[in-house]
Amino acid sequence: MKFSKALLLSALALASAEKLQYLGTNEAGGEFGDAVLPGIYNEHYIYPNINAIEASIEQGMNVFRMGLRWERFQHELFGDLTEFDLTEYKKIVDATTAKGAVLIIDPHNYARYNNNVIGSEEVPIEAFADFWAKLAEVFKDNEKVWFDLVNEPHDMETDDWFKAARAAVDAIRATGAKNNILISGNGWDGAWSWGKEAWYGESNADVALRYFSSEDENIIFEVHQYFDSDYSGTHDTCVQRPCQNLLKEFVEWLKTNNLKGWLGETSSTLSEGCKECVQEVLEYLEENREHVLGVTWWAAGPWWGHTACAIEPNEEKAFPEQMAWLKPYLPGPSELDEVPIYINKKVYCQGCEITATGGDGSLWGMEDGKSCEIDKEICGLNEQPTEQPTEQPTEQPTEEPTEEPIKESGKLQYLGTNEAGGEFGDAVLPGIYNEHYIYPNINAIEASIEQGMNVFRMGLRWERFQHELFGDLTEFDLTEYKKIVDATTAKGAVLIIDPHNYARYNNNVIGSEEVPIEAFADFWAKLAEVFKDNEKVWFDLVNEPHDMETDDWFKAARAAVDAIRATGAKNNILISGNGWDGAWSWGKEAWYGESNADVALRYFSSEDENIIFEVHQYFDSDYSGTHDTCVQRPCQNLLKEFVEWLKTNNLKGWLGETSSTLSEGCKECVQEVLEYLEENREHVLGVTWWAAGPWWGHTACAIEPNEEKAFPEQMAWLKPYLPGPSELDEVPIYINKKVYCQGCEITATGGDGSLWGMEDGKSCEIDKEICGLNEQPTEQPTEEPTEEPTEQPVEPVVEPSTCKFEALGYKCCSHCISYIEDEDGSWGVENGKWCGISDECIKSYNECWSKKYGYPCCDTCNVFIIDKYGEWGIKDNDWCGIPSTCKA
């Protein structure tokens, strides 16, 4: 059956009914070359390519914000508009609006003319109004032309800016123009700082209402918002998660005052976290489309260079990948289902003569009548000297000083890890030791102590230690547990006892009829009797209380502390908070009921000796530690309320759980937190990482050492902060590999959701794939085999000197994993950037085709699954490609 085009367009219109009215891009170029104003067209600055704009319209974009320089359009204040620039600019305006799209005129001047601020003696407000009156006369009859008064005012009084904006609006309206007018805010126009706590002076939210109201027709308030650590859009990661939160104050202000808004600039680099961030923001704005009319991405344009956020199409109408992110949200009609993707490559000049500067700091030249980018490396124009010394200056000591470094005195008193395993197997309580649960390996703990760790938080299950409430402690578990406690503390480290029970016994909450508070106090009194003579044993009352009244929890904690002290035990006692014990929710805005900050002080004070308040904190989007990215940046901010509470009340604190996966952003996050806590070490005594333990499996945050005393990489992150004595300068690193069972009989569940068995008297992990226990079907055709490769990408490692891709402005990959191919060759990704696949790698594909996907070839011809890439087997507990010789 064939449907008409009219029907198709009607269906598309219906599908877009829930979308923003407008979504498009900024078109940069006309504002470039600000050092040589007015400059020479196509050498110092350039206007957009209409073919590129049309390609974007075909994808569904329907608005374009197009930069210009005021000084270029009006060579002197109050003068006539310059004919050349007005003509060239208007060509693009007319062609764009003729296609049905909106064109926003954007004087990209930051509320200045020749670097003098609007409202100064050099640039009176009347000059700004005159400029806009003359522009309005030219474009007032085209309702698809909108006027954006100026880009990102800053470093001026907020009142001065809105006074100037009012004057410009009045001058525009005096011409009879009814076009929409966009008004930015002071302070670089950030949505995050629109409201009451404005760092730039009086807030835009307050001052805008002095000069404008909902009675003003066709007025739209514009904000810009980026999601990196300082909101500038100049960094590679999106850490301000959930990203939509930065816009909420602005949107609520629009709603309260019945106004319209616009997100004039936003963008991100290529990463999964940033993609999610962009999606969060667009979906939030769609929900608020009655007040937020649209968004323009930053940026496109023929000279926008090699920035990681550019979405300029090429001549084949293919786009950088971010355009594919935007595609589902584009409101304009489009007959195209997909966005063709290309890799944005540099086109270098042969020489070094600079004629213009790109918006991303790139340098541009003109050769053979065409613009080209200057190769800074070849032309010696990098900010760094071209010949960096490869070693430290000879005056610097080449070795660590023999006496204790000053850094030592600034470290936390304690830094170590959680030892998981004793709490496992909660579905089969009390369970069988070494089948359903396990206690730590003392050799692993000793390896960690040798690196400088000096504290270990060791899990157990209350039900295992006391088979019935008020009963005796079970001899077997107490004995096995105490072996680890005694061996650890004999090495000089602290051992924290951690009943990992979430304030429950057999799933009944402490304080209920089934589990009276007295039973909890009894349990701790009996534990205290065993360990009270060892001051290096600390008592952590319970892990992460939740879904209970905060007062009920601290009442139980008080009873347990009193019972412990009644035995004569003076050991340190750690007390967690309600609500899963998050630092981020310790204080006044507690989602779980009365806040820990308030209720804790009803039952405890600084008069209580050896009491430490414990929090947990992860840095993913929901604070759970179950996602791969650290987005709560700056990460230390989540702990500040808790730390300030400790200071105010002269109390001591502890970060009992924190961790992250392997990424540069997460590494920085961990460093931020540790350095912040070191600064506050008078009140925060230490940190225990989550987690180590013999069954902690293949989680990306585990730091269990292997038999050779090598660790996952995160241990190397922690090394500079470890306070314990250590004769080791470095941390040997290994890749945490699975050891699979031969069969499929499950005897325990790991803390990361892994399944475990017992064979030949040893624990082993169940292969979910082989045993048919994955949530997904066992034969998924995946672009990469279903598990992460357990080894680093295969050889060869490519030397830069052999890399043909350097001529294109790229490095060669240090691996052979290919993601895309084009006329220049095969491409991979490294550190979030494109890299070229070397000829050596291509040759190796002929010997082993699966190297292309990061996997070795098998030693046998036993086929396990077949997908669109080929036949797969198993080698060393990981995927391998079936060799082509097997088909001979």
Buried (B, 14 or more C-beta within 10 A) or exposed (E): EEEEEEEEEEEBEEEBEEBBBBBBBBBBBBBBBBEBBBBEBBBBBBBBBBEBBBBBBBBBBBBBBBBBBBBBBBEEBEEEBBEEBBEBBBEBBBBBBEBEBBBBBBBBBBBBBEEEBBBEEBBBBEBBBBBBBBBBBBBBEBBBBBBBBBBBBBEBBBBBBBBBBBBBBEBBBEBEBEBBBBBBBBBBBBBBBBBEEBEBBBBBBBBBBEBBEEEBEBBBBBBBBBBBBEBEBEBBBBBBBBBBEBBBBBBBBBBEBEBBBBBBBBBBBBBEBBBBBBBBBBEBBBEBBEBBBBBBBBBBBBBBBBBBBBBBBBEEBBBBBBBBBBBEBBBBBBEEEEBBEBBBBBEBBEBBEBBBBBBBEBBBBBEEEEBBBBBBEBBEEEEEEEEEEEEEEEEEEEEEEEEEEEEEEEBBEBBBBBBBBBBBBBEBBBBEBBBBBBBBBBEBBBBBBBBBBBBBBBBBBBBBBBEEBEEEBBEEBBEBBBEBBBBBBEBEBBBBBBBBBBBBBEEEBBBEEBBBBEBBBBBBBBBBBBBBEBBBBBBBBBBBBBEBBBBBBBBBBBBBBEBBBEBEBEBBBBBBBBBBBBBBBBBEEBEBBBBBBBBBBEBBEEEBEBBBBBBBBBBBBEBEBEBBBBBBBBBBEBBBBBBBBBBEBEBBBBBBBBBBBEBEBBBBBBBBBBEBBBEBBEBBBBBBBBBBBBBBBBBBBBBBBBEEBBBBBBBBBBBEBBBBEBEEEEBBEEEBEBEBBEBBEBBBBBBBEBBBBBEEEEBBBBBBBBBEEBEEEBEEEBEBBBBEBBEEBBEBBBEEEEBEBBEBBBBBBBBBBBBBEEEBBBBBBBEBEBBBBBBBBBEBBEEBBBBBBBBBBBEEEEEBBEEEBBBBBBBEEBBBBBBBEBEE
